Amino acid sequence: MRIGIDAMNKDYETYVVVDWPPDGNRQPLVQAYYKLFHQGKSSAGISSKSGKLSDCNFFHSLLLQNAITVHFYNLVT
């Protein structure tokens, strides 16, 4: 997770925003983020090079966004 390495030793909090899953089931994404945040491991058990996301100033929750809103935001900014 390259963003984790970049966020290390930064003074600001990093937010991860992903599209809402097509099937509406957010649990796999939330569980994977939880494991990275608290244990520094992927859902497959592979250790992250940056370590726990909680140690890298990541926001404690994964943010899920409707794809239409994200695309609209990209057009505005």
C-alpha positions, -999 to +999 in steps of 0.1 A: +000+000+000+021+029-013-002+055+002+007+041+037+044+046+031+038+082+018+016+090+048+042+079+074+056+107+095+031+133+082+013+158+104-020+154+087-047+127+087-052+105+056-086+095+045-094+065+023-125+069+001-137+040-020-167+035-042-198+018-027-197-019-037-220-028-066-237-055-045-242-031-016-222-053+008-196-031+025-185-057+050-156-071+030-141-036+025-147-026+061-132-058+075-101-055+052-096-018+063-101-027+099-074-054+097-049-030+079-057-002+104-053-023+136-029-051+126-011-038+095-021-069+075-041-075+044-072-097+044-049-125+031-026-120+062+003-102+043+020-076+064+019-040+051+053-024+045+041+007+062+028-012+092-005-005+109-024+024+093-032+036+128+005+044+132+005+064+099-021+090+108-049+073+088-085+081+097-100+053+118-128+045+094-130+036+057-152+061+038-176+047+013-189+070-014-214+067-042-195+067-075-218+094-090-209+118-062-171+111-066-173+117-104-192+149-098-166+160-073-138+153-098-156+175-124-160+204-100-124+204-087 
